[in-house]
Amino acid sequence: MMKLQSRFCFFALLLLTAGSPLYAQDTAPEVTLQTPYNTIYSHLYYLQPDSFDPAKAGQTLWGADSTAAEELAIKLKQVYDGMGLFVRLNRVPRAAAYLDSAVMQAVYTPFPAELPGVYVERVDGRWYYSEETVAQIAALHDEVYPFGADLLLQLAPIVGEEEVLGLKAWQFVGLLSMLLISIGVYWVLSRLLSPVVRRLSRSRIYPSLVPTRIIRRIAQLCSVLVVLYLIRLFLPPLQLPIEAANFTVTVIRLISIGLVVGVLLRVLDIVILYADKAAQKTESKMDEQLLPVIERGVQFFLFAGAVIQALRVFQVDITTLIAGISIGGLAIALAAQDTLKNLFGSLTIFMDKPFQIGEWINFAGVDGTVEEVGFRSTRVRTFANSLVYVPNGKLADMVVNNYGLRQYRRFNTTISLTYDTPPELIEKYVEGLKQIVSRHPKTRKDYYEIHFNNMGPHSLDILFYIFFEVPSWSEELKARHEVLLQALQLGRALGVHFAFPTQTLHVEALPGQPASPGYETSPSELDRRLAAFFHSS
């Protein structure tokens, strides 16, 4: 029974091996094992349908007896085919004395990224698949074909071996089944994962902060990832032609990289949403200023990682690429000097903190409020509601007047009274203005100047020079409104007339009318009016 089972498994291995052409010359090689090229080429060549000789292929494995070597050689090729790994023989060394420059040993690894433990090494002047490789072939085969190839191969005698477009009928049945199962798995998973993602992203403080579209998007992307994993898992038993298998696996790996980046970007959106809410609770604006920079930085590293992984999919040597970039680093630095200057300007702004988001700044004749500080530029919203983008490299060298950092905001104006205002009334009005300043909660109490200051061409001028202690321009305007309104109300209560520039014809006197308005000049009455005003206010 065991012997029959072994024969059946070996026959299944033969069927799995069939149909995978070798991209190389058609000349039958002599198994000399003198070079890495001869060893790898002999292994692959003698497992092709037109030149099938597993005994010769098994000679390339070190330390295995002939029967086991044949089976392991077939399994190793199936691992290559199942993973969609295409051996490019033009890259395999043809020198007998080849040394791997990375480890300075006589070894060669065909797929260092995908199969780092599968390599050939020189033993007693000949090149073999290493003892370590031989020991792990069975485990690799079980990993690539986790449910065994015979399950799908049982379709072959039932469905038939007829070929259409290079594929057998049982392979078409397998592909169709895989497609239908994938659609069903996606439909179920996308609906099961949405509530899970919603629960994981929900906060007790902000239960509805994360938009439904982000939750749905994460669930969809994760569902597609699972489907691609299942396709990758069940693709090897189909034993597609090596060109189709290599193309399919490459596409799946590239799409998977994009999907992982997409999921991480959506997770980043959720993190930024919660971080923004937390930043709004702090007094400092630095948190809000750093969030866009951190977001763009993480996005950059995610895309950079995706590019590196994509290059690895195409078997690009990253070390060589980095070395090439280092050699051309000077040219790149010269070409990107403005970008580097802006980057260092951003670092200077973050370290020196000359301004923060929401502060009013003035530079080079531009007045506005800082909206965002990025890696390259700072965005300023002017008071005309236009948007100004300033490169950080230039902004770091400019003289920036930060009105937002003022502890006190100055207010300087002149209150003009008519020339016929009595001195006693002026004195009481000035005294009342000082009390307005001392009583207002948003004014500076230790320093202000309110004096009868000038006799102008059309008015008696009172200097009104005070400071407001407020954090924003909006609150400053509100405080101005309150103080000026009280100044007008005080003037009305005391009977003060305000002057303004006009051309007036003055008549000294008309019959039965006084030459000028009547003013109250009694000190006691003025004191009473002043006290009554502040008592009522």
C-alpha positions in Angstrom: 0.0 0.0 0.0 2.8 2.4 0.9 4.6 1.5 -2.3 1.5 2.2 -4.3 1.0 5.5 -2.6 4.6 6.5 -3.3 4.2 5.6 -6.9 0.9 7.7 -7.1 2.7 10.7 -5.4 5.6 10.4 -7.8 3.2 10.3 -10.8 1.4 13.4 -9.4 4.8 15.1 -9.2 5.5 14.2 -12.8 2.1 15.7 -13.9 2.8 18.9 -12.0 6.2 19.3 -13.6 4.8 19.0 -17.1 3.9 22.1 -19.0 6.6 24.5 -17.6 8.9 25.4 -20.5 12.5 26.5 -19.9 13.7 29.8 -21.3 17.1 28.8 -22.4 18.9 27.1 -25.2 17.6 23.8 -26.5 21.0 22.0 -26.5 21.1 19.1 -24.0 23.8 19.9 -21.5 26.3 17.4 -20.2 26.0 17.2 -16.4 29.5 18.3 -15.5 28.5 20.5 -12.5 31.7 22.6 -13.2 29.9 25.9 -12.9 26.8 27.3 -11.2 25.3 27.7 -14.7 25.7 24.0 -15.6 24.2 22.9 -12.3 21.1 25.1 -12.5 20.6 24.6 -16.2 21.0 20.8 -16.0 18.4 20.7 -13.1 15.8 22.7 -15.1 16.5 21.3 -18.6 16.1 17.6 -17.6 12.7 18.3 -16.0 11.2 19.7 -19.2 8.5 17.7 -20.9 10.6 17.2 -24.1 13.8 16.3 -22.2 12.5 14.7 -19.0 15.2 12.8 -17.2 14.8 13.2 -13.4 17.9 11.0 -12.7 20.2 13.6 -14.4 18.3 16.4 -12.7 18.8 14.7 -9.3 22.6 14.7 -9.8 22.6 18.4 -9.1 21.6 17.8 -5.4 24.2 17.2 -2.8 24.1 14.2 -0.4 20.7 12.6 -1.5 20.4 9.1 -2.8 19.2 8.7 -6.4 15.6 7.9 -5.7 15.1 10.7 -3.2 17.2 13.1 -5.3 14.8 12.6 -8.3 11.8 13.4 -6.2 13.5 16.4 -4.5 14.7 17.8 -7.8 11.1 17.7 -9.1 9.8 19.3 -6.0 12.4 22.1 -6.2 11.4 22.9 -9.7 7.7 22.9 -8.6 8.6 25.4 -5.9 10.1 27.6 -8.6 7.0 27.2 -10.8 4.5 27.6 -8.0 6.1 30.8 -6.7 6.3 32.1 -10.3 10.1 32.4 -10.1 11.7 32.6 -13.5 15.3 31.6 -13.6 17.1 34.0 -15.9 20.0 31.8 -17.1 21.9 34.7 -18.7 22.4 36.0 -15.1 23.8 32.8 -13.7 27.6 32.8 -13.3 29.5 30.6 -15.8 32.8 30.8 -14.0 34.0 27.7 -12.1 35.8 29.8 -9.5 32.8 32.2 -8.9 32.7 33.9 -5.4 29.7 35.7 -4.0 31.1 39.2 -3.3 28.8 39.7 -0.4 30.0 36.8 1.7 33.2 36.0 -0.3 32.3 32.3 -0.6 31.8 29.9 -3.5 28.0 30.1 -3.4 25.3 31.4 -5.7 21.7 32.1 -4.7 19.3 32.4 -7.7 16.5 34.2 -5.7 18.1 35.9 -2.7 14.9 37.8 -1.8 12.3 35.0 -2.3 14.3 31.9 -1.5 17.5 32.9 0.4 18.0 29.3 1.7 18.1 27.8 -1.8 21.6 28.1 -3.3 24.3 26.2 -5.1 27.8 25.8 -3.6 31.1 24.4 -4.7 32.0 21.1 -3.1 35.2 19.3 -4.1 35.4 21.3 -7.4 31.8 20.8 -8.4 28.7 22.9 -7.9 25.7 21.3 -6.2 22.5 22.5 -4.6 23.7 22.7 -1.0 23.0 20.3 1.8 20.9 23.1 3.5 18.8 23.5 0.3 18.2 19.7 0.0 17.1 19.6 3.7 14.4 22.2 3.3 13.0 21.3 -0.2 10.2 19.2 1.3 9.2 21.9 3.7 9.2 24.5 1.0 7.1 22.3 -1.2 4.5 21.8 1.5 4.5 25.6 2.1 3.9 26.4 -1.6 1.4 23.5 -2.0 -0.2 23.4 1.5 -3.1 21.1 0.5 -1.2 18.9 -1.9 -1.2 18.9 -5.6 -3.1 15.6 -5.9 -6.4 17.2 -4.8 -6.5 19.3 -8.0 -4.9 16.7 -10.2 -7.8 14.4 -9.5 -9.8 16.7 -11.8 -7.5 15.7 -14.7 -9.0 12.3 -15.6 -12.5 13.5 -14.9 -12.4 16.8 -16.9 -9.9 15.8 -19.5 -6.4 16.7 -20.7 -7.5 18.6 -23.8 -5.6 21.9 -24.2 -7.2 25.2 -25.2 -5.1 28.4 -25.4 -2.2 26.5 -23.8 -4.2 25.4 -20.8 -5.8 22.0 -20.0 -9.5 21.7 -19.3 -8.9 20.9 -15.6 -6.9 24.1 -15.3 -9.7 26.1 -16.7 -12.1 24.5 -14.2 -9.6 25.3 -11.5 -9.4 29.0 -12.6 -13.1 29.3 -12.8 -13.6 27.8 -9.4 -11.0 30.1 -8.0 -12.7 33.1 -9.5 -16.1 32.2 -8.1 -14.7 31.5 -4.7 -12.8 34.8 -4.7 -15.9 36.8 -5.5 -17.8 35.0 -2.7 -15.1 35.5 -0.2 -14.8 39.2 -1.0 -18.6 39.7 -0.8 -18.7 38.0 2.7 -15.5 39.6 4.1 -16.3 43.1 3.0 -19.5 43.0 5.0 -18.0 41.2 8.0 -15.0 43.5 8.3 -16.9 46.8 8.2 -18.4 46.5 11.8 -15.0 45.2 13.0 -13.1 48.2 11.6 -15.8 50.5 13.0 -15.5 49.1 16.4 -11.7 49.2 16.4 -11.6 52.8 15.2 -14.4 54.1 17.6 -13.6 56.2 20.6 -15.8 56.7 23.7 -15.2 60.4 23.6 -15.7 60.7 19.8 -17.9 57.8 18.8 -18.8 59.1 15.3 -15.5 60.9 14.4 -14.3 58.5 11.8 -16.3 58.8 8.5 -18.1 55.8 7.2 -16.3 56.0 3.8 -13.0 55.4 5.5 -14.3 52.4 7.5 -15.8 51.0 4.3 -12.6 51.6 2.3 -10.4 49.8 4.9 -12.8 46.8 4.9 -12.8 46.6 1.1 -9.0 46.8 0.9 -8.5 44.2 3.6 -11.0 41.9 1.8 -9.1 42.2 -1.5 -5.9 41.4 0.4 -7.3 38.2 1.8 -8.7 37.3 -1.7 -5.3 37.8 -3.2 -3.6 35.7 -0.5 -6.0 32.9 -1.2 -5.4 33.2 -5.0 -1.6 33.1 -4.3 -2.2 30.1 -2.1 -4.2 28.0 -4.6 -2.4 29.2 -7.7 0.6 26.8 -7.6 -1.5 23.6 -7.9 -3.0 24.9 -11.1 0.5 24.6 -12.6 0.1 27.4 -15.1 2.8 27.9 -17.8 5.8 29.6 -16.3 5.2 32.8 -18.2 1.6 33.1 -17.0 2.5 32.0 -13.4 5.4 34.5 -13.2 3.2 37.3 -14.6 0.3 36.5 -12.3 2.5 36.3 -9.1 4.2 39.5 -10.0 0.9 41.3 -10.5 -0.5 39.9 -7.3 2.6 41.1 -5.4 2.4 44.5 -6.9 -1.3 44.9 -6.2 -0.8 43.6 -2.6 1.9 46.3 -2.0 -0.5 48.9 -3.2 -3.3 47.6 -1.1 -1.2 47.5 2.1 -0.1 51.1 1.5 -3.8 52.0 0.9 -4.8 50.4 4.2 -2.0 52.1 6.1 -2.9 55.5 4.6 -6.5 55.1 5.7 -5.3 54.1 9.2 -3.1 57.2 9.1 -6.2 59.3 8.3 -7.9 57.9 11.4 -4.9 58.6 13.6 -4.7 62.2 12.3 -8.4 62.8 13.0 -7.9 61.8 16.7 -4.6 63.7 16.9 -6.2 66.8 15.6 -8.9 66.6 18.2 -6.3 66.2 20.9 -4.3 69.1 19.5 -7.3 71.4 19.7 -7.4 70.9 23.5 -3.9 72.1 24.0 -3.0 75.8 24.4 0.0 75.6 22.1 -0.5 75.8 18.3 2.7 73.7 17.7 0.7 70.4 17.8 -1.6 71.7 15.0 1.5 72.9 13.1 3.3 69.6 13.4 0.4 67.3 12.3 0.4 68.2 8.6 4.2 67.7 8.5 4.0 64.4 10.3 1.2 63.2 8.0 3.2 64.1 4.9 6.4 62.5 6.4 4.6 59.2 7.1 3.0 59.3 3.6 6.5 59.8 2.1 8.0 56.9 3.9 5.0 54.6 3.0 5.4 55.5 -0.7 9.2 55.1 -0.5 8.7 51.7 1.1 6.2 50.7 -1.6 8.7 51.7 -4.3 11.5 49.6 -2.6 9.2 46.6 -2.3 8.1 47.0 -6.0 11.8 47.1 -7.1 12.4 43.9 -5.1 9.5 42.2 -7.0 11.4 43.0 -10.2 14.6 41.6 -8.6 16.3 45.0 -8.7 19.4 45.0 -6.5 18.6 47.7 -3.9 22.2 47.8 -2.7 23.5 48.5 -6.1 20.8 51.1 -6.7 21.7 52.9 -3.5 25.4 52.8 -4.4 24.6 54.3 -7.7 22.5 57.0 -6.0 25.4 57.7 -3.7 27.8 58.2 -6.6 25.4 60.6 -8.2 24.5 62.2 -4.9 26.5 65.4 -5.7 24.5 65.9 -9.0 21.3 65.2 -7.2 22.2 67.6 -4.4 23.0 70.4 -6.9 19.7 69.8 -8.8 17.7 69.7 -5.6 19.4 72.5 -3.7 16.3 74.6 -3.5 14.3 71.6 -2.2 17.0 71.0 0.5 17.1 74.7 1.3 13.3 74.6 1.9 13.6 71.5 4.0 16.3 73.1 6.2 14.1 76.2 6.3 11.3 74.0 7.6 13.5 72.6 10.3 14.6 76.1 11.3 11.0 77.2 11.6 10.1 74.3 13.8 13.1 74.7 16.1 13.0 78.5 16.4 9.2 78.7 16.4 9.0 82.3 15.0 5.3 81.7 14.5 2.5 79.2 14.8 -0.7 78.3 13.0 -3.3 80.9 13.5 -0.9 83.8 14.3 -0.9 87.1 12.4 2.5 87.8 10.8 4.0 90.4 8.5 6.8 89.8 6.1 7.9 91.5 2.9 4.8 93.6 2.8 2.5 90.6 3.3 0.0 90.6 6.2 -1.9 87.5 7.0 -2.7 84.5 9.3 -0.6 81.3 9.2 -2.7 78.4 8.0 -0.1 75.6 7.5 3.6 75.0 7.7 4.7 72.2 5.4 8.0 70.6 4.4 8.5 72.9 1.4 6.4 76.0 2.0 4.2 78.0 4.5 0.7 78.9 3.6 -0.6 82.3 4.7 -4.1 83.6 4.4 -4.1 87.3 3.8 -6.7 89.7 5.1 -8.0 90.0 1.5 -8.7 86.2 1.8 -6.1 85.3 -0.8 -3.6 82.5 -0.2 0.1 83.2 -0.3 2.6 80.3 -0.5 6.1 81.2 0.7 9.1 78.8 0.3 10.4 78.0 3.8 14.0 78.6 2.6 13.2 82.2 1.8 10.9 82.7 4.8 13.6 81.6 7.2 15.9 84.4 5.9 13.2 87.1 6.0 12.4 89.5 8.8 9.1 88.3 10.2 7.0 90.5 12.4 4.8 88.3 14.5 1.8 90.2 15.7 0.4 87.0 17.2 3.2 86.9 19.9 2.3 90.3 21.3 1.5 90.2 25.0 -0.3 93.5 24.7 -2.0 95.1 21.7 -1.6 98.8 21.4 -4.5 101.1 20.6 -3.7 104.7 19.8 -6.3 107.3 18.8 -7.3 110.9 19.3 -10.6 112.0 20.8 -11.5 115.5 19.5 -13.7 117.9 21.4 -15.1 121.2 20.2 -13.2 124.4 21.0 -16.0 125.7 23.2 -15.6 122.8 25.7 -14.8 124.3 29.2 -11.5 123.2 30.8 -13.4 121.8 33.8 -15.4 119.5 31.6 -12.3 118.4 29.7 -10.7 117.5 33.0 -13.7 115.4 34.2 -13.9 113.7 30.8 -10.3 112.7 30.8 -10.7 111.4 34.4 -13.7 109.4 33.2 -11.7 107.9 30.3 -9.0 106.7 32.7 -11.6 105.0 34.9 -13.0 103.2 31.8 -9.6 101.8 31.1 -9.0 100.8 34.7 -12.3 99.1 35.0 -12.2 97.2 31.7 -11.1 93.5 32.1 -9.0 93.3 28.9 -6.9 96.5 29.3 -3.4 96.9 30.6 -3.7 98.7 34.0 0.0 99.6 34.7 0.7 101.6 31.5 -1.6 103.9 29.5 -1.6 107.6 28.5 -4.8 109.6 28.4 -4.2 113.4 28.3 -5.4 116.7 26.8 -2.6 116.6 24.3 -3.1 119.1 21.5 -5.0 122.2 20.3 -5.7 121.3 16.7 -7.0 123.5 13.8 -10.6 122.4 14.5 -10.6 120.6 17.8 -9.2 120.2 21.3 -7.4 116.8 21.1 -7.2 114.2 23.8 -4.5 111.5 23.4 -6.0 108.0 24.0 -3.1 105.6 24.2 -3.9 102.2 25.8 -3.1 98.5 25.5 -5.3 95.4 25.4 -4.3 92.1 26.8 -6.0 89.7 24.4 -4.8 86.6 22.5 -6.3 87.3 19.1 -7.2 90.1 16.7 -10.9 89.3 17.0 -10.9 89.7 20.7 -8.9 93.0 20.3 -11.6 94.4 18.0 -14.3 93.3 20.5 -12.4 95.1 23.4 -12.0 98.2 21.2 -15.7 98.3 20.5 -16.5 98.1 24.2 -14.1 100.8 25.3 -15.0 103.3 22.5 -18.7 102.7 23.1 -18.2 103.6 26.8 -16.2 106.7 25.8 -19.2 107.9 23.7 -21.6 107.1 26.4 -19.5 109.0 28.9 -19.4 112.0 26.6 -23.2 112.0 26.3 -23.5 111.7 30.1 -21.2 114.7 30.8 -22.5 116.8 27.9 -19.3 116.7 25.8 -19.5 117.6 22.1 -17.2 115.8 19.7 -15.5 117.8 17.0 -14.9 116.9 13.4 -13.3 118.8 10.5 -15.9 121.0 8.8 -16.2 124.4 7.3 -18.7 126.4 9.4 -19.8 130.0 9.3 -19.9 131.2 12.9 -22.3 134.0 13.8 -21.3 135.7 17.1 -24.8 136.1 18.3 -28.4 136.0 17.1 -31.1 137.9 18.8 -32.3 136.0 21.8 -29.8 133.1 21.3 -26.4 132.4 23.1 -23.2 132.5 21.1 -22.3 128.9 21.9 -24.0 125.8 23.5 -24.3 125.8 27.2 -22.0 123.6 29.2 -22.2 122.5 32.8 -19.1 123.7 34.6 -20.0 123.2 38.2 -17.5 120.8 39.8 -20.0 119.2 42.1 -22.5 118.6 39.3 -19.8 117.1 37.0 -18.7 114.8 39.8 -22.3 113.7 40.3 -22.7 113.0 36.6 -19.4 111.1 36.5 -20.4 109.0 39.5 -23.8 108.4 38.1 -22.4 107.2 34.8 -20.1 104.6 36.3 -22.7 103.5 38.8 -25.1 102.8 36.0 -22.5 101.0 33.9 
